Amino acid sequence: EVQLVQSGAEVKKPGESLKISCKGSGYSFTSYWIGWVRQMPGKGLEWMGIIYPGDSDTRYSPSFQGQVTISADKSISTAYLQWSSLKASDTAMYYCARHLSSGWILDAFDIWGQGTMVTVSS
Amino acid sequence: EIVLTQSPGTLSLSPGERATLSCRASQSVSSSYLAWYQQKPGQAPRLLIYGASSRATGIPDRFSGSGSGTDFTLTISRLEPEDFAVYYCQQYGSSLTFGQGTKLEIK
């Protein structure tokens, strides 16, 4: 079964750092772009960026460039999303998702992780 | 950046009725690279339609997508109780952007 499994919920304080993960299985992890999508409480979906685990080529939405870092470790089929200094406004559900077609840089997302809830509060 | 505007914001219908959801782009979406997703409370989004009109794996044929250029439509021919959810469009012809969503609620 093709699936993405994300790390568990996090509660952090403003200014702290955080790295959440997304582990792929059941397919060739290095051949499909993986994206990250933010959903703030009660709001819609926002595309944050994508990474190609095969060579770690990464692209960011202008809205998130410089705010987060996307990375991947292909040896363990895992993608990451990290923050160096969290803000209260980073409180949201974060989803990883796989592109529909192998190698396509712009694509729909066909496989989604279950989401990781990040809560930032003092 | 291509901005997607979905309408209506909320659609109230009864099971068995036909639902028509609209997604309008601020500029033409190349090669009809337009997708639709369904999201139920507490769940991740699910891909329904890609390439404007191709159903994703396992999606019932009551869901259909149409359109090109700047105007796209998701149609649900006969609503089932499980279809009441929030629906998002997404374009992937120029970077990636999502619409703000349409909530389909039971009347």
Boltz contact constraints between the chains, C-beta under 6 A:
constraints:
  - contact:
      token1: [A, 44]
      token2: [B, 100]
      max_distance: 6.0
  - contact:
      token1: [A, 44]
      token2: [B, 101]
      max_distance: 6.0
  - contact:
      token1: [A, 45]
      token2: [B, 88]
      max_distance: 6.0
  - contact:
      token1: [A, 45]
      token2: [B, 98]
      max_distance: 6.0
  - contact:
      token1: [A, 47]
      token2: [B, 96]
      max_distance: 6.0
  - contact:
      token1: [A, 95]
      token2: [B, 44]
      max_distance: 6.0
  - contact:
      token1: [A, 100]
      token2: [B, 50]
      max_distance: 6.0
  - contact:
      token1: [A, 106]
      token2: [B, 92]
      max_distance: 6.0
  - contact:
      token1: [A, 107]
      token2: [B, 92]
      max_distance: 6.0
  - contact:
      token1: [A, 108]
      token2: [B, 35]
      max_distance: 6.0
  - contact:
      token1: [A, 108]
      token2: [B, 47]
      max_distance: 6.0
  - contact:
      token1: [A, 108]
      token2: [B, 50]
      max_distance: 6.0
  - contact:
      token1: [A, 110]
      token2: [B, 47]
      max_distance: 6.0
  - contact:
      token1: [A, 112]
      token2: [B, 44]
      max_distance: 6.0
  - contact:
      token1: [A, 112]
      token2: [B, 45]
      max_distance: 6.0
  - contact:
      token1: [A, 115]
      token2: [B, 44]
      max_distance: 6.0
